[in-house]
Amino acid sequence: MIIKKLQINGFGNIEEKEIELEKGINLIYGVNESGKSTIASFLKCVFYGINKNKAGNEFSEYELRKPWRNAEFSGKVEYELEGKKYTVFREFNRNNAKVFD
C-alpha cells in the first residue's frame, strides 16, 4: 500500500490539514506537541476505527482525539494498492467508513 494524501478535517489539535506524500520515504517532523503522533493515530483510526472504550483509562481514544475546536471529526486517506487507487473516508462521530475506488 502506498499512501498518497491525507485530508484531516478535524482530529485532536489538527483541523483542515491536507498532507500530500511523495513516492518513497516521507519524513514527518516537528517540535514536541506539534501533531506528529496525532497524524499517526489519525491514519490508524481511519483504517481501523476509533475506540470508545476507556479500558481502565481516564479517557477513551475517542475522547482524546475529538477536535479541540468545532471542526468536523472526520478525514480521508487516498492510497494505492496493487496499482488501483482508493479513498477511505471516515466520520469518527458515527464510526462510519466509506471506501471509494
ChimeraX attribute file (.defattr): number of C-alpha atoms within 10 A of each C-alpha:
attribute: neighborCount
match mode: 1-to-1
recipient: residues
	/A:1	10
	/A:2	15
	/A:3	18
	/A:4	17
	/A:5	16
	/A:6	21
	/A:7	18
	/A:8	23
	/A:9	18
	/A:10	24
	/A:11	27
	/A:12	21
	/A:13	15
	/A:14	20
	/A:15	20
	/A:16	13
	/A:17	12
	/A:18	14
	/A:19	13
	/A:20	13
	/A:21	17
	/A:22	12
	/A:23	9
	/A:24	6
	/A:25	7
	/A:26	9
	/A:27	7
	/A:28	12
	/A:29	9
	/A:30	9
	/A:31	7
	/A:32	8
	/A:33	9
	/A:34	12
	/A:35	17
	/A:36	14
	/A:37	12
	/A:38	17
	/A:39	18
	/A:40	11
	/A:41	16
	/A:42	26
	/A:43	18
	/A:44	12
	/A:45	19
	/A:46	22
	/A:47	15
	/A:48	12
	/A:49	17
	/A:50	20
	/A:51	14
	/A:52	13
	/A:53	12
	/A:54	12
	/A:55	10
	/A:56	7
	/A:57	8
	/A:58	9
	/A:59	13
	/A:60	15
	/A:61	17
	/A:62	19
	/A:63	15
	/A:64	14
	/A:65	21
	/A:66	20
	/A:67	19
	/A:68	14
	/A:69	13
	/A:70	9
	/A:71	17
	/A:72	17
	/A:73	21
	/A:74	25
	/A:75	25
	/A:76	23
	/A:77	23
	/A:78	20
	/A:79	19
	/A:80	14
	/A:81	10
	/A:82	7
	/A:83	9
	/A:84	9
	/A:85	15
	/A:86	16
	/A:87	17
	/A:88	17
	/A:89	19
	/A:90	22
	/A:91	18
	/A:92	22
	/A:93	12
	/A:94	9
	/A:95	15
	/A:96	12
	/A:97	17
	/A:98	11
	/A:99	13
	/A:100	9
	/A:101	10
